[in-house]
């Protein structure tokens, strides 16, 4: 199972809201092959990865996107690279 973490601001900006929606869609699409974790607002994980901007996506412990909300194709590519 591949861990996919989504990071947003609190309150979520428009891009962050879109990212949360994408997180739900990607979970439905990949089911048990991925674990989706949503971090809304500051968190220890935010510091752990050294993130400086949101929205951000970390796949299998690697920062894949920061400061932009991905489209589904980009996120699917990141998951494919991680072996999903």
N, C-alpha and C positions, 0 to 999 in steps of 0.2 A: 504494500500500500504506500502510495506517495503522498506526503504531507504538502498541502498547498495552503499558504497563509496569505490572507488579504488584510492590508492595513489601510485604515481610513482615519480621517480627522473626526473630532467630536466638537460640535455637531458635524455630521458628514456634509461635505461640499457636493455640488451636483455631480462631479466626476466620481466622488466616493460613493454616492448613492448608486450610480451606474455600476460601479465595481461590485457592490454588494448584490445587485441583481444578477450580474454575470457569475458571481460565486454560486448563487443558487442554481443557475442554469447549468453550469459546468458540473456541479455535484449530481444533478439529475442525469446528465449525459454519461458520466463516468462511474457513477454508483460506488460500489465497494472498492474500486481500484484506487480511489483517492480519499484522503481525509481532508476536509475543508475546515479551516480555522479562521474565524473573523476577529480581527483586533480593531476595535473601534475606540479611538482616542489613544493617549499615551500608554505604553506598556513596556515591560522589561524586554520583551522580544524586539520591540522597536529599537531599543538601545543595543541589544545583542547583535543585531544585524548591521548596525551603524546607518540606519535609514535616516535620510535628511528631508525627504519630501513624501507626501502622500498624494494620490493613492499609490500603493506599492503592492507588489506580488512577489512572494518568495516561494519557490518550488524546490522541494527536496533540499532545503537549507541554503539555496543559492538565490540571490536577488536577481529576478528576471526583469522586473519593471519598476521604475520609481519616477514619480512625478507625472505619470500619464495613466489614463485608464485604457487598458488594452481592449481590442475587439476580440471576438470569439476565436478567430483564426490565429491571432498572435498567441492567445492563451493555449489553444490546442497544440501549437507548435512547441511551446515551452513544456507542455506535458509530454509530448512525443519525445522531446530531447531527454526527458527524465525517465523515459521508459514506460509511460502509461499507455 
